[in-house]
């Protein structure tokens, strides 16, 4: 998957998007096993991933505590014989690189492990997910 952050495109080997809604049980509604939990705090969103280490650019950005939109795009061409295109775009608004690791564990290619956290503001929600399928029937051929 390709992601753009702070004007640079990065290619991830692995990704993990976590959305923690901070839900907790509400013992005042229904039974103790109620299926209607309530929010117990602010929602937390994190995107973690691993990329090939190429330079100290991301480490410097982590130390600077800068924020920029992180746009992660999955695109596909033809699905089957119909030529249908699809796209998934995940945007973390005002994403700050909150964790950076590039341990040297031996010989070979170095990997950087990164974690971003988005922040909402007056114009952005913090996280936006766009799913596009050009097939009007919603069923790929």
C-alpha positions in Angstrom: 0.0 0.0 0.0 1.2 3.5 -0.8 0.8 6.4 1.7 1.6 10.0 1.3 2.5 12.1 4.4 4.2 15.5 4.6 4.7 15.5 0.8 6.5 12.2 0.5 5.2 8.8 -0.6 6.0 5.7 1.4 5.3 2.0 0.6 4.3 -0.2 3.5 5.3 -3.8 4.0 2.6 -4.2 6.7 -0.2 -2.0 8.2 -2.4 -2.0 11.2 -5.3 0.5 11.6 -6.8 0.5 15.1 -10.0 2.3 16.0 -10.7 2.2 19.7 -14.1 3.6 20.6 -13.4 3.4 24.4 -16.7 1.7 25.0 -17.7 0.5 28.5 -20.6 -1.4 29.9 -23.6 0.6 31.2 -25.1 -1.3 34.2 -28.0 1.2 34.3 -29.6 0.2 31.0 -31.2 -3.3 31.0 -29.4 -6.3 32.3 -25.7 -6.6 33.3 -25.1 -8.2 29.9 -26.5 -5.3 28.0 -25.6 -4.9 24.4 -25.8 -1.1 24.7 -22.4 0.0 25.9 -21.6 3.7 26.2 -18.5 5.7 25.3 -16.1 5.9 28.1 -13.7 8.4 26.6 -12.5 9.9 23.4 -12.1 7.6 20.4 -8.5 6.8 19.6 -7.2 6.0 16.1 -3.8 4.7 15.4 -2.1 3.6 12.1 1.0 1.5 12.5 3.2 0.1 9.8 6.5 -1.1 8.7 8.6 0.3 5.8 12.1 -0.1 4.4 14.5 2.3 6.2 16.0 4.7 3.6 17.0 7.9 5.5 16.5 9.7 8.7 13.7 11.9 7.3 10.9 10.2 9.3 13.0 10.2 12.5 13.6 13.9 12.1 9.8 14.4 11.5 9.1 12.4 14.7 11.4 14.6 16.7 9.9 17.7 15.3 6.4 16.6 16.2 4.9 18.0 13.0 1.5 17.0 11.7 0.2 16.6 8.2 -2.6 14.6 6.5 -1.6 10.9 5.9 -3.4 9.5 2.9 -3.3 5.7 2.4 -4.5 4.5 -1.0 -5.4 1.0 -2.2 -6.2 0.9 -5.9 -7.2 -1.9 -8.2 -7.6 -2.2 -11.9 -9.9 -4.6 -13.6 -11.9 -7.0 -11.5 -12.7 -10.0 -13.7 -13.6 -9.4 -17.3 -15.8 -6.4 -16.6 -13.0 -3.9 -16.2 -14.4 -2.5 -12.9 -12.1 -0.3 -10.9 -12.1 0.0 -7.1 -10.4 2.2 -4.6 -10.1 2.5 -0.8 -8.7 5.7 0.6 -8.0 6.1 4.3 -7.1 9.6 5.5 -5.7 10.5 8.9 -6.2 14.2 9.3 -3.4 16.2 11.0 -1.5 12.9 11.6 1.4 13.1 14.0 4.2 10.5 13.9 4.0 9.5 17.6 6.3 6.5 17.5 9.4 5.6 15.5 11.6 2.6 15.7 14.3 1.2 13.5 16.2 -1.3 15.5 19.2 -3.1 14.0 18.7 -6.7 14.7 21.2 -8.2 12.3 22.4 -8.0 8.8 20.1 -7.3 5.9 17.6 -4.6 5.1 16.6 -2.3 7.9 13.0 -1.8 8.7 11.3 1.2 10.3 8.2 0.7 12.4 6.0 3.8 12.6 2.8 4.9 14.4 0.7 7.9 13.5 -2.2 9.4 15.5 -4.7 11.8 13.8 -6.2 14.8 15.4 -9.6 16.3 14.5 -10.1 20.0 14.3 -12.8 22.5 13.2 -12.7 21.3 9.6 -11.5 17.6 9.7 -12.9 14.6 11.6 -9.5 12.9 12.2 -10.3 9.8 10.2 -12.0 9.4 6.8 -12.5 6.2 4.9 -13.6 6.2 1.3 -14.6 3.0 -0.4 -15.3 3.2 -4.2 -16.6 0.4 -6.4 -17.5 1.5 -10.0 -19.8 -1.5 -10.4 -23.4 -0.2 -10.1 -24.7 -3.6 -8.9 -22.2 -3.7 -6.0 -21.2 -7.2 -7.1 -17.9 -7.6 -8.9 -18.1 -9.8 -11.9 
